[in-house]
Amino acid sequence: MPNRVGCAGCVENRTIALVTKVEELRRSFRAASDPEALIRRHSGLPGPRGNLELAQAVADDGDERLFRRLTHRMGSGSRACEHAGGVPHRLRRGRPRPPRCRWAGRPRPGPSGVRLGPEVADEGAVAMALQRWGSVDLRRLLAEMRKWAVGTRYEQRAVVAALCEPPLLRDPAAPDRVMDLLHRITSGIVDAPDRGTEPFRVLRQTLGYGWSVAVAASPEEGIARLDRWMGSDDPDVRWVMRENLKKKRLSSITGDRLDRWRTLLDRG
């Protein structure tokens, strides 16, 4: 998520810069005599963060044949592009059913071709792919996310990262269904035996902003949902709620509600 500290126009400026960068990469991709070499050169992998702007550009203009070739030949540097582009391309071709993939050694339906794990680039690309799928068929995405919400911590993290995205939440029915999933996932971190592990940490971090995005899309329902969690005795739930209350997008909550919530969360 973008850093929202600073001038009011900073977020808009960063968005414009991102769009400009993606368009620049799209032009380079279209003009490349060897697209695979271009992707290898600019992927940012191996490394801590893949080039998701490149993934978006290739997803816009690539085709399924290219995605499959990249996946087999180039490893994680191209999986980001395959994740981001493969699903919407199959949808455009009239084949909306997501393929089966192997998830941590077991078959599981999903919109990408590889397992979810700690790789930052893969995680970001999977969220991007899910969002692109949702822009075409939100109903089916939400149905699939119900399965992921009871899966591994990385699958749950992907649910939060993908669905807590303002464009997807503009559908009038979306915020309530997304908050249902957030409630289910948050319930799963209460007294969790895996707290302190890396998968738990990245899920908790993502929940630390996800709730505020969903609540901002439907404040009346969202405030009622948050109210149920503010009295939790679980330290990780309290941390998640405190982080969400820091987000400026919740500044519309008026009265003494915020002060009461902060008092509840800071106790003990």
Secondary structure, DSSP 4 states (H G I P E B T S, - for coil): -----S-TTHHHHHHHHHHHHHHHHHHHHHH-S-HHHHHHHHS--SSSS--HHHHHHHHHH--HHHHHHHHHHHTHHHHHHHHHHHHHHHHHTT--SPPEEEETTEEEE-SSSS---S-HHHHHHHHHHHHHHHHH-HHHHHHHHHHHTTS-HHHHHHHHHHHS-TTGGGSTTHHHHHHHHHHHHHHTTTT-TTTTSHHHHHHHHHHHHHHHHHHHHSHHHHHHHHHHHTT---HHHHHHHHHHHT-GGGTT--TTHHHHHHHHHH--
